[in-house]
Amino acid sequence: MRRGMAAQAAALLGGLALVPLSTGGSGGTYPLQVRVSWLGTSAPCGSTYRPTVMCYGHPGNALPVPGLGYVSQSYVYPVESEPGPACPAGFHVLGYPARLIVRDKGEISLSVGPAEGCLQGPPSDTVLGPTQPFTITGGTGVYAGASGSGVVRRTAISRQRNGHGAATDIWEGTLVVPNLELDLQPPSIARAVAKVVRAPRKVKSVVVRYQLAATDNVDGPVPVACQPRSGSRFKVGRRTVVRCSATDKSANTTQASFTVTVTRGR
C-alpha cells in the first residue's frame, strides 16, 4: 500500500473546487474530502416523493482530486414545502441518494440522510445550508464494495436570480474500499532541456518545435501540455521560459520547465 499525503491546495477550475483526497490511511481506508461548487437547477422528483416536495439538481463537473481522479457529483435535492405544526412557515430537507463519479474508474454511491430541524428560505436561507449525514452504500469499477460514512456541509451559499440556490458542497468522511491502492505518484517528464535556436538574418521571430514525453508508473505514457506550445513563434533576442505539465488518470500532476533562447545567426 502506498502511503503519503496528496497536495493540500484546492484545484479551482470552471467555478468548481475539489480539495485533494487525503491519503494518510492504510488497508483500503482513507480520509475523504471532496469540495464541489454547484448552481441549482429544477429537477423532477419522480414517484419517490409526495407532491408537496420540490426538487433541485445540484450537479458538479469533473475536476481533479489528486490520488482519487477526476470527480463529479450528481444528486437531486428534495425540499418538503408543506407547512405543519413542527414547521409552520419553513421547510424540511429530506434524504436522497447521491453519486460521486470518478472518470474512467467508477462511482461511489451514497445515501444522504435528512437534515435536522425546520429550515427557512430567504433572507436567512438555511434551507440551502444544512449539514447532512451520509453513508457510502457501495460503488462500481475500482470502488466496488465501497463503504464508509461522513457528513456533507455547505458553504458560500447564495440565491440566483432564477430563484435557484448556489453553494459549495464539502463531502468529508471515511472511504473504505477493499484492496484499493491509490495512485499517489505523479508522472515523470523527460526531455525538458534548454534550447538555443539561431535565427536567419532579417527575421524577427522563428518557429520552435520541441517534443517532451511523460510516463506514469500506473498509466504508462501520458500527454504533456506546454505553454507556449510546440510550433509557436519565438522572438529573436529573447529568452523564453516554457512551462509544461503532465497529469495521470488519478489527477497527479508534475511540472517541468526549460528555456528557449533565440539568437541572431551569423
C-alpha positions, -999 to +999 in steps of 0.1 A: +000+000+000+014+034-009+013+060+018+017+097+019-004+128+016-017+143-017-011+181-022-034+201+001-041+231-022-076+232-037-079+230-075-101+258-090-115+254-125-147+264-141-163+277-109-158+243-091-134+234-064-122+200-052-099+196-022-075+167-028-081+134-012-061+129+019-043+095+016-028+090+050-049+059+057-040+022+052-056-011+045-081+004+020-093+030+045-088+067+035-099+101+049-121+116+022-126+153+015-142+164-018-154+200-024-177+208-052-194+242-061-228+239-078-256+261-093-291+246-087-314+236-115-351+225-115-354+187-115-382+162-115-389+144-081-403+113-096-426+090-077-403+087-047-416+119-030-450+134-023-464+162-045-456+188-017-418+181-023-398+204-045-366+190-062-335+207-074-304+193-092-270+200-077-246+189-104-209+194-104-185+189-133-154+167-132-123+183-116-091+168-104-087+153-069-051+141-066-049+105-056-086+098-065-091+111-100-115+134-119-146+136-097-181+150-104-212+147-083-249+141-091-280+142-069-315+157-066-321+178-035-357+173-022-373+200+000-406+193+017-427+225+015-459+215+033-464+236+065-471+216+097-472+221+134-435+214+138-426+238+109-455+263+103-436+285+078-405+266+069-391+236+050-377+201+057-348+189+036-353+152+030-328+124+024-317+114-011-293+092-030-261+107-044-231+097-065-195+108-067-184+098-102-147+093-108-138+094-145-126+061-160-126+044-126-162+040-113-187+056-090-191+059-052-228+056-042-240+075-011-272+077+009-277+111+024-299+114+055-325+141+061-315+174+077-325+181+112-349+208+121-371+234+104-353+254+078-361+288+063-359+303+028-348+339+021-335+360+037-318+336+061-318+307+035-310+280+060-328+256+036-297+258+013-272+252+040-279+222+062-253+197+073-265+161+065-250+127+073-242+103+046-234+066+043-214+051+014-235+022+002-213+007-025-197+015-058-187+004-092-155-002-110-125+001-087-148+013-059-169-019-059-177-028-023-171+007-011-183+017+024-179+045+048-197+075+063-194+112+069-212+145+065-219+168+037-220+205+046-224+237+026-206+270+024-206+300+000-244+299+000-263+323-023-295+328-043-296+333-080-320+355-100-339+325-112-347+315-076-324+285-075-296+282-050-259+281-053-234+268-028-203+246-023-208+211-010-180+197+012-181+159+015-160+148+044-157+113+059-141+080+055-138+059+023-133+022+027-126+000-004-112-035+000-078-039-017-079-003-030-044+011-037-044+047-046-020+060-072-002+089-055+029+091-077+029+118-104+042+111-139+078+119-148+087+143-177+116+137-200+135+160-225+127+193-207+161+207-217+172+242-227+172+250-264+193+276-283+180+284-317+198+306-343+175+327-365+183+337-401+192+373-407+165+399-411+137+377-394+121+389-362+108+355-350+112+318-357+090+287-352+105+264-325+094+228-320+100+205-291+087+171-281+086+162-244+075+128-231+058+118-198+055+084-183+034+073-153+041+043-132+004+031-135-010+047-167+022+044-188+026+072-214+005+104-207+002+136-226+024+166-219+009+202-223+033+231-227+029+268-228+040+283-252+031+252-273+055+235-296+054+252-330+049+287-315+069+317-327+097+330-305+111+364-309+148+369-318+169+381-289+146+368-262+150+340-236+116+324-230+106+300-203+085+271-215+063+256-187+050+221-191+028+197-171+016+161-173-013+146-154-023+109-149-057+094-145-055+098-108-051+136-112-015+135-100+003+164-118+040+170-123+056+201-139+088+209-157+102+239-174+130+248-198+143+279-217+142+287-254+167+313-265+167+327-300+198+344-312+207+361-345+225+339-369+259+349-383 
